[in-house]
Amino acid sequence: MNAILAMIGRRLLMGLLTLFVISVVIFGATELLPGDLARELLGQSATEETLAALREQLGLNDPAPVRYWNWLTGVLQGDLGVSMATKKPISELVGTRLENTMFLALYAAAMSVPLSLMLGVLAALWRNSIFDRASNSLALTAISFPEFFVAYILILWLSQSGFFPSMVRITPATTFGDMLYMCFLPALTLTLVVTAHMMRMTRAAIINLLASPYIEMARLKGMAPLRVVLRHAVPNALAPIINVVALNLAYLITGVVVVEVVFVYPGLGQLMVDAVTNRDVPVVQAIALIFAAAYVLLNLIADVLSTISNPRLMHQR
Amino acid sequence: MEKKVLLAIKGLQIEGRSGDAWHPIVKGVDLTLHKGEVLGLIGESGAGKSTLGLAAMGFARDGCRISGGTIDFDGIDLRAASEAERRSLRGKRIAYVAQSAAASFNPAHRLVDQYCEAPVVHRVMAREKAEADAVELYRRMRLPNPEEIGFRYPHQVSGGQLQRAMTAMAMACRPELIIFDEPTTALDVTTQIEVLAAIRDIVRQFGTAAIYITHDLAVVAQMADRIKVLLRGSEVEEADTRKMLAEPREDYTKSLWAVRSFARPEQPPATGTPIVSVRNVTAGYGAINVLTDVSFDIHARRTVAVVGESGSGKSTTARVITGLLPPRKGEVLFNGKPLPPGFSARSRGELRQCQMIYQMADTALNPKLRLRELIGRPAEMYLGLKGKALDDRIRDLLSLIELEPDKFIDRLPGELSGGQKQRIGIARALAAEPQLIICDEVTSALDQIVQEGILKLLSRLQDELNLAYMFITHDLATVRSIADEVVVMQQGVVVERGPKAVLFAAPKEEYTNLLLSSVPEMDPDWLNRLLAARGEPA
């Protein structure tokens, strides 16, 4: 157990280091964005004096390392800064958006993870059967279309005929049930996009093991095929499956920009797109950092879970 | 004695698929087994032993199919029975013990969970009863800590113990028939004895019938009442064990019996500067010392056999000599001059002098390269041969290892048999024109007849090319046939070393004696005598 805690500690430290490197990259990249924020805010008619005053006020005249340091220390204290475009604290802007994004990601994950694991296990069990081929081709077809295309097709089929709304409008009065109903189409779109990857990995990881002597042993003990797969193959295939699930969950949080735009969903992705258009650098930085943290955290969790799933690492000789 | 027939196989034919074509693996074999009887199945790899053993459970591996004949188990036609009926027999009335217990136990579950699976799923007994039963069988299989060993994972248990745990698992439902598929082949000789004795006892106690599959005649002589010899999917002959050993009828059987007749002529004691001299080497990985103060010499035209159980440091010694593992203390001298400890500090000329041949020729040859490249690369790299000279050299080397150059030069390793692959391993080592070749268990993966060919070849090359061999093996029969000197290792220490004749005739150390006496002999009473001599219950 102590070994596991030590490993988690080490991975956390590594994760923090990664985040630090990412923060440098993010800051450096936003530095390269063209345009002058002060002019952007005040418009073309602004005089040189007012521009200079604004730059002074926003701290734009400080050298880059100083601004990076101010930004980093702020972030470490939980202060993401102030949006330059709206003058509101970024944590306030991001807060509800982050909740919405997490809701949609979890919603899509709750549909896609069980679905793809089940399909993957069944495809491995009945490999080379009609079921295997059909589920494979369908999943591949779904992943091959661009997200916005899938989204528009779903709107055409399921929204034009009035089953589900094509836009998500969240108000304080929206209940959880309403949310599930309104978000069904975006969640379904995301499910179709990520299922193929997870399903095929599950199938491959299990089939990879089916030639192992211990699988033959289980069959020679008279175990039924489903039990052989679930009890003897799946536990040994967990590590790759966990990792691919984690990668897809990270994608569900960070890669949903297009889907959010199509369904006018008020998530982090939309906010980021708006911020880039407005040259609202602090907001872009904050969101990029949140996305990076999501990746690092999910990978950390995946590493820990795969370790726990492997008795050879959990129970030393 | 007229006993009831338990298993009757008639005219069994099994085919295997390669590409789109089906080719025969078992060609019309008959087999009769009575209740409580042990039948030994013997033959080389590819003889169809395992396939036949599995067919006795009505089971064919993926890519194989049972295409003809009948399999009758206690009145049940296994070919006509449904898959569900066959499943209800497997693990319950017919059980299986696999060759490598380490690979055949599921790494994700504790031993006792795997033990209980068959009794619980087949509704033979409840989980609590099965757990209590497991402890009892673990005790009978003479496993240490029978109460606790079940709660370990497979990786926490040694190979010999796993093999016994697997036999206990096969016994869980008290089957009437057990198929043992080479259960001791992967074990050290000293461990093998314990497993053999435990298996034999438990089979007798429960009156279980068994099919014992092996390629080792001496082992089958201890275990079986009757022996059936297979060759390429057909029966050669079958007889009671004592009769078969005393007077084999067929030529093929006689040739199996005579395989270990090869012996390299005795060489005079070596003099002069040794090619390689290992001096007081201590080496290891991490915090652990695998080798402690190891010293020995290897002279030109001599073979030093390094023997010991797995984990005794044999291969680590080879890694020190080749420079893959720099020693912590001590040094390696080459022709009297110290070699740099790590391979990266050695010159190309120094590296050339010492080549290796590996146990698994399958994995030691790059499957994507043709023999021309496999053998040509060292010749090109070390000796700078090019064009016509290189081509001639490759052809010479192929002739040297008795493979026809025109036929083989452009083949891929996948198109060769196991013995041919190992010959390519030898040719690749020779291509560098070394003075020392380290052979790491080079014959362990091969059939006895093929082994003999490789040993003869190595011996001939040694005389022609003045080579020194370091021969790492746990097979003492091989040592007897080719070694000049023997180094016995145990837990990283040289226990005893000396000329082969002296060491075999009068071992000074207790461990050497234990090792030598553990090699099975072709006498059906050998195990009984040995156990009696060691004061254990026979």
Interface residues (C-beta under 8 A of the other chain):
Chain A: A211 S212 P213 Y214 E216 M217 A218 R219 L220 K221 G222 M223 A224 R227 R231 H232 P235 N236 S309 N310 P311 R312 H315 R317
Chain B: L54 M57 F59 R61 D62 R86 R87 S88 L89 R90 G91 K92 A95 Y96 A98 S100 A103 S104 F105 N106 P107 A108 H109 E117 A118 V121 H122 R152 Y153 H155 Q156
